[in-house]
């Protein structure tokens, strides 16, 4: 997986600026909690899963030179905390090719990460405040 650090900075209310290398994203909550300036953290998680799934399917089709014209992925939170992932494949594919592509959709790195037991370690970071005497 990626080696770039993802950093998050506070904005106004619940708006957050997310920096990943040279890329900047905005995360927020809908009104009235936030300003709806960007997707929610949960939606960003779903976006990571959907885009990773699409990339894995496309990579397999391209590697085998299968006639996959288009892959569409829609991801949502279902009941009881489930994630529902719909994968649409367009192209003149053989049944076996479709089966292999759908299997690849379940093997992308984000899918595997979300379906196994994951340990998250929270480390307190001491951020240096500028010294007023040296400012």
Secondary structure in CASP SS format (residue, H / E / C, confidence):
PFRMAT SS
TARGET T0000
AUTHOR 0000-0000-0000
METHOD secondary structure of the structure
MODEL  1
X C 1.00
X C 1.00
X C 1.00
X C 1.00
X C 1.00
X E 1.00
X E 1.00
X E 1.00
X E 1.00
X E 1.00
X C 1.00
X C 1.00
X C 1.00
X C 1.00
X C 1.00
X E 1.00
X E 1.00
X E 1.00
X E 1.00
X E 1.00
X C 1.00
X C 1.00
X E 1.00
X E 1.00
X E 1.00
X E 1.00
X E 1.00
X C 1.00
X C 1.00
X C 1.00
X C 1.00
X C 1.00
X C 1.00
X C 1.00
X C 1.00
X C 1.00
X C 1.00
X C 1.00
X E 1.00
X C 1.00
X H 1.00
X H 1.00
X H 1.00
X H 1.00
X H 1.00
X H 1.00
X H 1.00
X H 1.00
X H 1.00
X H 1.00
X H 1.00
X H 1.00
X H 1.00
X H 1.00
X H 1.00
X H 1.00
X H 1.00
X H 1.00
X H 1.00
X H 1.00
X H 1.00
X H 1.00
X H 1.00
X H 1.00
X C 1.00
X C 1.00
X C 1.00
X E 1.00
X E 1.00
X E 1.00
X E 1.00
X E 1.00
X E 1.00
X E 1.00
X E 1.00
X E 1.00
X E 1.00
X C 1.00
X H 1.00
X H 1.00
X H 1.00
X C 1.00
X E 1.00
X E 1.00
X E 1.00
X E 1.00
X E 1.00
X E 1.00
X E 1.00
X E 1.00
X E 1.00
X C 1.00
X C 1.00
X C 1.00
X H 1.00
X H 1.00
X H 1.00
X H 1.00
X H 1.00
X H 1.00
X H 1.00
X H 1.00
X H 1.00
X H 1.00
X H 1.00
X C 1.00
X C 1.00
X C 1.00
X H 1.00
X H 1.00
X H 1.00
X H 1.00
X H 1.00
X H 1.00
X C 1.00
X C 1.00
X C 1.00
X C 1.00
X C 1.00
X C 1.00
X C 1.00
X C 1.00
X C 1.00
X C 1.00
X C 1.00
X C 1.00
X C 1.00
X C 1.00
X C 1.00
X C 1.00
X C 1.00
X H 1.00
X H 1.00
X H 1.00
X C 1.00
END
